Amino acid sequence: MSKKPFFIGISGGSCSGKTSIARRLAECLPGRAIVLGLDAYYRDFSGVPEESIEVDVPDAIDQTLLSHQLAALAEGHAIDRPVYDYSTHARTARAERIEPRAFVIIEGLFALYWQDVRDRLDLGVFVAVDHDTALSRRIERDTRERGRTEASVRAQYRTKVRPMYERFVLPTSAFANMEVNGADPVDASVERILARLRA
C-alpha cells in the first residue's frame, strides 16, 4: 500500500453502539476498511481473581502493542492482531492476520484517549447514549453471551462501568470531530459519518 490509510476513531461508553457503527461503516466501504476493536488488546488477566479485574480503565489495554501495530498499518505493513478470550481473560495462542486497507477504523472505549493514537486519526467520532439505554443493552448482552446474572450486571455497571466512563471516556468526547447518538438507528449514524468523509 503506497498511500497512508485514513484513520477513523470511534469511541463511546459500553454498549453505546460504537461496535455496531464501526462494523456497519466498514460494510459501507467494502474491501477498503478494517475494524480494529480495542478489546483485542486487553492485557492478560489469567490467574487474576474475577473481582479484581478492571477492564474499564485505560491501563487494561496494551497501548504499546496497539501503537506499534497502528504504526505498522500506517506504513503499509500487515499486523498479527491478538485474539482475546473473555471467558479466561487471557490472550489466546492465535493471532489474526490483518492486511492494511484504505480505511482503518479504531473502535473502543479509549479510541480517543491516548495522545499518540489521536495524532494518527483523520476523523474522531464519539457515540453518546443515555445510561438507561446502555445498561439495558449491557444486561441483554452479558446475560446472553457471558452467562452473567442481571443483578451482577447492574452492580458492575453502578460500581465500575459508569464511574470509569465518567472519569476516562466521557472527557475524550472533547477530542471528537463529530458526535452521533447511539440511540439512533445504526444506518443513520453511519450515513452521517459517510457524509463527513465525502465532505
N, C-alpha and C positions, 0 to 999 in steps of 0.2 A: 504494500500500500504506500503510495507516494505522498498522498495528501493527509494531513493531520485529521484525525476524526473530530467530529463535532460532539462535544461532551455535554450531556444534559444531566443535572442532578435533580432528583425528585425526593423530597423529604416530607415528613409529617408524622403525626403520632401513630401509635399502634392501632391498627385496624381503621386507619383514616381512608384507606382506598388507594394508597400510593403504589402498592404492588400491582393491583389490577390496572391502574392507569399506565404504569410503566410497560406492562406486557401488551396492553392494547395499542399503545403508541408504537411499540416495536412491530406489531402486526400491520400497522398502517404504513410502515416503512419496510416492506417485505425485502428480505435479503440484504438490507442495508444497515440493520441495527442489532445490537446485542444488549441484553439487560444484565447488569452486574448487581445482584442483590447483596447488600452488606451482611445479611445473615450468614452468608457463606464464609465470612471472615471472622466469625466468633472464635475466641480463644478456646483451647481445650480445657474443659472443666471436669473431665473424667476423674472420679475419685473425690470430688468436692461435694459435701453434703448439699442436697437439693435446696434446703432453706438458706444456704449461704451463697448460692449462685446469684449474681447480679448481672442481668443481661440488658438492662435498660440504661446503662451508663456507657459513655464513650470508651472507657478502658476495657470493656468487654470485647471490643473489636481489635483485631491485629492490624492496626493502622499502618505499621511498617510494611507488611506484606501488601496491603491494599495500595499504598502509594507506589510501591515498586511495580506492581502489575499495571497500574494506570499509566505509569511512565513507559512501560514496555508497549502497551497498546498505542500510546501516543506516537511511538516511534515505528509503528507498523509491525510489531512482533506479536506472535501468539503467546498466550499465557496458559498455565495449568491452574485453573481456579479450584480452590479446595471444595470438598463436599462435606457438609456438616450433618451429623446425626443428632437430632433434637432429643431423641429418647435416651441417649447416653451422654449428651452434652459434650461430644467429642468430635474431632475431625476423623473422617474415615481414611482408609489407606488409598482410596480412589481420589482422582482429580479429574476435572472436566476440561478438556482442551477447548479454548476459546480463541477463535481467529479474529483479528481486527476487522472492524466494519466502519462504514462512513459515520455511523452514529453509535456512541457509547452512552447508554442510559444507566446511571448510577442511582440505585434506589434503596432507601433505608432511613431509619430514624436519624442517622447522623450524616446524611449525604451533604449537608450544608454546614457541618460543624467544624471540620478542620480547615485551617487556612490553606494548606498545600493542596487539598482536594478542591476547595473553592477556586483557587487560582487556575485550575485546569478547566473549569466549567465555562461553556459558552452560554448556557442558559440554566438558571436555577429556578425550580418550581417548588412551592410549598403547598401541601394539601391540608387544608383546615377542615375540621369536623367537630361537632359538639360532642361532649363527653358521653352523653346518653347513647348516642348512635355508636360511638367507638366501643363502649362497654358491651352493648347488646351484640355487636358483631364479634367481639372477643369471646364472649360466653358461648356463642354459637360455634365458633371455630374450635376453641380449646376443649369443649366437651365432646365435640365430634371427632376431631383429629388427634387430640393429645390425651384423651382419657381423663380429663380433669372434671371435678365437680363444679357446679355453678357457684357454690359458696366459696370454694378456693379461688376461683377466677375473680370473683368480686373482691375478696380480701386482698389478693395480689394487686389488683387494679388500684384499690384505695391506698394501699401502703407503699407500693413500689412504682407501678406503671405511671399513674397520674403525677405523683410528685417529681419523678425523674423527667417526665415530659415537660413539666412546667419549668424545671431547672435547666435542662440541657437542650431540649428540642425546640420548644416554642420560641426562645430568643433567636434561633437561627432563621426564623421567618424574615428577619430584617435583611438577610443576605439574598433573599429570593428576588428574581426579576419579575415574577408573577405569582399570584396565588389562585388556586382553584378550590372549589367547595367539594369536599369528599362525600357530601350527601347528594350531590347532583349525579345524574346518570354518567357512567364512565365515558361513554362516547361524546357527551357534551364537553367534558373536561379535556378529553384528548383533542377534540376539534379546536378548542381554544389554544392548546399548545401548538398544534399544527399551523394554525393561523399565525401564531407568533413566529414560527420557523419560516413560513412563507414570506412574512414581512421583513 
